[in-house]
Amino acid sequence: MIAAIYELNGRILKTTNLTKKLKRLKSEPKILFQLENGTEADLDQWIKDNQNINSNLEEEDIEIKKYHYRNPITGYTMTSIYDNLDVNGYIKID
């Protein structure tokens, strides 16, 4: 079997059985990498090593901003990705 990484509709995808996948697809993908008897781990490593081939993969470099909240009564803290969290008396501290 041939393991491969391909681009289809602007997305980077992987398969461990390229022949079978090509029969199922309606449009022809752009093959970026293929390896005879490759494993999914091999494909993951190739993607990791070649992240700059597609701008879609650059989204992983975006840092997620986190907001911290504190409950003044109990002293418990909470971290969230939302800046307008309204949960049972928690106050935004940063």
Salt bridges, closest charged atoms under 4 A:
GLU40 OE2 - LYS14 NZ 3.49
ASP44 OD1 - LYS14 NZ 2.14
